[in-house]
Amino acid sequence: MPEESDRILDVVAENPGATVEEITDLAHDRGITNAGIPDLLSKAESDDDLLEFDGRYWVMRTDKYRFHRYDHPEI
């Protein structure tokens, strides 16, 4: 299951702000057929890997998803 969790995180990272339905469709396009995708998203959120707001998901900037430097436009 960790492998599927990583694959779901990749889907969300490539599609920030996606809904559960969109993530499910995108995951199926990538060959992830696990019917428990909402459970995987909930687990990732509880592990602080994902942020859910208003029914949409974003990957937290940790590990391989973090920026190498802060790129605020005013700096």
Residue frames relative to the residue before (quaternion, step in Angstrom):
aa qw qx qy qz dx dy dz
M 1.0000 0.0000 0.0000 0.0000 0.00 0.00 0.00
P 0.5864 0.5701 -0.4046 0.4092 3.65 0.97 -0.54
E 0.6179 0.5471 -0.3547 0.4394 3.57 1.03 -0.71
E 0.6595 0.4864 -0.3106 0.4817 3.61 0.94 -0.81
S 0.6112 0.5463 -0.3500 0.4534 3.58 1.04 -0.72
D 0.6543 0.5048 -0.3060 0.4727 3.58 0.96 -0.87
R 0.6564 0.5093 -0.3129 0.4603 3.57 0.98 -0.81
I 0.6316 0.5108 -0.3291 0.4815 3.59 1.06 -0.73
L 0.6277 0.5235 -0.3375 0.4670 3.60 0.99 -0.76
D 0.6308 0.5232 -0.3325 0.4667 3.59 1.02 -0.75
V 0.6330 0.5260 -0.3300 0.4624 3.59 0.98 -0.83
V 0.6857 0.4731 -0.2873 0.4727 3.59 0.87 -0.93
A 0.6348 0.5376 -0.3316 0.4451 3.60 0.98 -0.79
E 0.7013 0.4539 -0.2565 0.4862 3.57 1.05 -0.76
N 0.7721 0.2438 -0.1219 0.5740 3.59 1.28 -0.36
P 0.0495 -0.8454 0.5311 0.0260 3.59 0.61 1.10
G 0.7994 0.2788 -0.2256 0.4819 3.53 -1.07 0.82
A 0.4205 0.7159 -0.4629 0.3105 3.59 1.23 0.30
T 0.4394 -0.6669 0.5365 0.2728 3.55 -1.20 0.59
V 0.6924 -0.4470 0.3464 0.4480 3.58 -1.29 0.18
E 0.6546 0.5185 -0.3164 0.4501 3.58 0.93 -0.86
E 0.6632 0.4948 -0.3033 0.4726 3.57 0.94 -0.88
I 0.6426 0.5164 -0.3183 0.4680 3.58 0.97 -0.87
T 0.6416 0.5248 -0.3222 0.4573 3.58 0.96 -0.86
D 0.6599 0.4991 -0.3059 0.4711 3.60 0.91 -0.89
L 0.6744 0.4909 -0.2908 0.4686 3.57 0.90 -0.94
A 0.6359 0.5228 -0.3242 0.4661 3.58 1.03 -0.78
H 0.6477 0.5047 -0.3199 0.4726 3.59 0.96 -0.82
D 0.6200 0.5393 -0.3405 0.4569 3.60 1.05 -0.70
R 0.7071 0.4282 -0.2442 0.5069 3.58 1.19 -0.60
G 0.6012 -0.6028 0.3485 0.3921 3.58 1.25 0.16
I 0.4926 0.6064 -0.4567 0.4255 3.58 1.23 0.32
T 0.0419 -0.8510 0.5230 -0.0229 3.56 -0.25 1.25
N 0.3266 0.7601 -0.4995 0.2569 3.58 1.24 0.27
A 0.3665 -0.7428 0.5204 0.2076 3.58 -0.76 1.05
G 0.6553 0.5309 -0.3038 0.4433 3.59 1.25 -0.26
I 0.1843 0.8188 -0.5252 0.1406 3.59 1.07 0.63
P 0.6373 0.5035 -0.3584 0.4603 3.66 0.89 -0.68
D 0.6348 0.5141 -0.3294 0.4736 3.60 1.08 -0.67
L 0.6304 0.5194 -0.3288 0.4741 3.59 1.03 -0.76
L 0.6461 0.5094 -0.3170 0.4718 3.59 1.01 -0.79
S 0.6508 0.5136 -0.3140 0.4627 3.59 0.96 -0.84
K 0.6509 0.5060 -0.3130 0.4716 3.58 0.97 -0.85
A 0.6575 0.5012 -0.3099 0.4696 3.59 0.93 -0.86
E 0.6367 0.5159 -0.3260 0.4713 3.58 1.04 -0.73
S 0.6743 0.4856 -0.3000 0.4686 3.60 0.93 -0.84
D 0.6672 0.4675 -0.2892 0.5026 3.59 1.22 -0.49
D 0.4551 -0.7093 0.4152 0.3427 3.59 1.35 0.10
D 0.4205 0.6789 -0.4896 0.3501 3.57 1.07 0.72
L 0.7678 0.2256 -0.1167 0.5882 3.56 1.21 -0.58
L 0.2157 -0.7144 0.6462 0.1599 3.49 -1.34 0.43
E 0.1125 -0.7745 0.6202 0.0531 3.55 -0.89 0.97
F 0.1158 0.7663 -0.6242 0.0987 3.54 -0.89 0.98
D 0.8598 -0.0085 -0.0337 0.5094 3.52 -0.87 1.03
G 0.7140 -0.4795 0.2499 0.4449 3.56 1.01 0.87
R 0.6585 0.4588 -0.3037 0.5135 3.59 1.27 0.24
Y 0.2949 -0.7901 0.5260 0.1097 3.55 -1.11 0.76
W 0.0580 -0.7572 0.6504 0.0151 3.50 -1.22 0.77
V 0.4340 -0.6578 0.5434 0.2892 3.57 -1.18 0.59
M 0.4317 -0.6608 0.5459 0.2810 3.54 -0.99 0.87
R 0.4827 -0.6825 0.4680 0.2868 3.60 -1.02 0.73
T 0.3485 0.7050 -0.5375 0.3045 3.55 0.30 1.31
D 0.8328 0.2012 -0.1626 0.4894 3.52 -1.31 0.40
K 0.8543 -0.1241 0.0672 0.5003 3.58 -0.81 -0.90
Y 0.6558 0.5283 -0.3148 0.4379 3.62 1.22 -0.22
R 0.5513 0.6330 -0.4093 0.3575 3.61 1.16 -0.21
F 0.5318 -0.6015 0.4911 0.3380 3.53 -1.28 0.47
H 0.5118 -0.6357 0.4756 0.3283 3.57 -1.12 0.55
R 0.7793 -0.0042 -0.0082 0.6265 3.55 1.17 -0.51
Y 0.5622 -0.5942 0.4556 0.3512 3.52 -1.21 0.49
D 0.1158 -0.8377 0.5326 0.0345 3.61 -0.61 1.03
H 0.0960 0.8107 -0.5645 0.1218 3.55 0.81 1.02
P 0.5112 -0.6972 0.4052 0.2973 3.62 -0.79 0.95
E 0.6718 0.5037 -0.3142 0.4431 3.62 1.13 -0.41
I 0.6087 0.5524 -0.3658 0.4365 3.60 1.24 -0.09
